Amino acid sequence: MAMLAVKELKKQLGNTQVLDGIDLSIEKGDVVAVLGPSGAGKTTLLRCLNFLEKADSGTLTFDEETFNLHSIHKKDIIRLRKKTGFVFQNYNLFRNKTALQNVTEGLIVARKMKKSEAESVALSMLEKVGLADKKDRYPHQLSGGQQQRVAIARSLATNPEIIYFDEPTSALDPELIGEVLSVMKRLAEEGMTMIVVTHELYFAQNVATKVVFIDGGKIIESASAKDFFKSPKEPRTKDFLRTITH
């Protein structure tokens, strides 16, 4: 059975049907790259999966429990969020806290962990993303790539079963993208389950196990990364790949 499955997910904003009947299935250890043009509904999909936005309809099955996405209880949202991590496009770090404090905050406040234990976990996660030596720096003292790696460390600290990445490199200068992608590649190699909304074709081709192409709020094509790039089936997918590879 899939670790996470979404069925008939719909979301309308104003007169626009942003998501129109999304079905998605994720196995443990999958790295799913979500591709598509701007405004296709990719970020909204992630936000609905993590209840940052409320879907109009659809179901989510996670760890063999099924929930109605529109009428899910708050206690279930809290419970599900404890199993997931979310890495935002713009880092979402506390400006007045150090790298270490940014990682410990959720552990102490939401998980009621002792400060000493939270700091021990946070240090090991900062080490994992190559930033143990920057633990006392504030966000303004870090590059964009380093800030995003702190955000990844914060996500890892809660020991999630799956991490959602919302265009994690799109706010970065080109020379900083590699350091973030290499951390994500290492996580993939360690078996972390991830859904990554991205424009980075190298990552989608070489790290992702599966690619999902969304346009107009619908999944146009879903395939293994190899098949998606080597032999796309849908004309719209072929057009999209032609555009972005030139």
ZADO-30522 format. One record per residue (C-alpha): residue in three letters; x, y negated, z. Coordinates in steps of 0.5 Angstrom, whole numbers, plus 500, padded with zeros to 3 digits. Each point is the difference from the previous one (the first is absolute). Layout:
BEGIN
alaXYZ/...
//
This chain:
BEGIN
met500500500/ala502493498/met503496506/leu496494498/ala494500495/val496494497/lys494501497/glu495495496/leu504494503/lys496493498/lys501493502/gln497494497/leu503493501/gly495494498/asn497503493/thr507504498/gln500507501/val507501503/leu500507501/asp495504496/gly500508503/ile507501502/asp501508501/leu507501503/ser504506503/ile506500504/glu504506502/lys505500506/gly507497497/asp497497494/val503493498/val495497495/ala501494496/val494496499/leu501496493/gly496495496/pro499493498/ser499494505/gly493500502/ala498508499/gly499501507/lys506503503/thr501496506/thr493500502/leu500508499/leu506500506/arg496495504/cys494504500/leu503506502/asn503497506/phe494496501/leu503493499/glu494500496/lys493503500/ala498504494/asp493500498/ser499508499/gly505506500/thr503505505/leu507501502/thr502507503/phe506500504/asp503506504/glu494504498/glu495494503/thr495497495/phe498492502/asn495496496/leu504494498/his495495500/ser497502507/ile506503504/his500498507/lys506496503/lys502505505/asp502504494/ile503495496/ile505499506/arg501507500/leu501501493/arg505494500/lys504503505/lys502505495/thr502495494/gly505495499/phe499494495/val505496497/phe498493497/gln503496494/asn502494505/tyr502504506/asn495497505/leu506500505/phe499496506/arg504493499/asn502499507/lys502507502/thr507504498/ala500506496/leu500504506/gln494497503/asn496500493/val501508501/thr499501507/glu493495500/gly496505498/leu502506504/ile500496506/val493496499/ala496505496/arg503507502/lys502498507/met507502500/lys505498505/lys504495498/ser507504501/glu497506496/ala497495494/glu507497500/ser503507499/val495502494/ala501493497/leu508500500/ser500507497/met495497494/leu504494499/glu506505499/lys496504495/val499494496/gly507498501/leu499494504/ala502502507/asp505494500/lys495495499/lys495502506/asp501493503/arg499496494/tyr493496498/pro497501494/his502493497/gln507503501/leu499506496/ser500500492/gly493502497/gly503507499/gln502501507/gln493497503/gln497505496/arg504506503/val498497507/ala493501497/ile501507498/ala504502507/arg494497503/ser495505496/leu505506502/ala500498507/thr493503501/asn501507497/pro495499495/glu498506495/ile499495494/ile503493498/tyr496496496/phe505495496/asp496494497/glu505497494/pro506501505/thr505496496/ser496495496/ala502494504/leu507502500/asp506497496/pro502505495/glu507502503/leu496502507/ile495504497/gly505506500/glu502500507/val492501502/leu499505494/ser506504503/val497501507/met493502497/lys504505495/arg503503507/leu493500503/ala498504494/glu505505500/glu499501508/gly493502498/met496494502/thr493499497/met499493496/ile496497496/val503494496/val497495496/thr506497496/his503497494/glu506504500/leu500505495/tyr507503502/phe497502507/ala494502496/gln504505496/asn505502504/val497500507/ala493501500/thr497507499/lys493497497/val498494496/val493497501/phe499495494/ile494495502/asp496495496/gly494497501/gly499503506/lys500507497/ile505505500/ile502501493/glu505505501/ser503504505/ala506505499/ser507503502/ala505494499/lys503504495/asp494501496/phe498493501/phe506497497/lys501506495/ser494501497/pro494495502/lys493503498/glu496493500/pro501495495/arg499495505/thr506503504/lys504500494/asp499493498/phe502498507/leu506504500/arg502497493/thr499493503/ile504501507/thr506503497/his501495495/
//
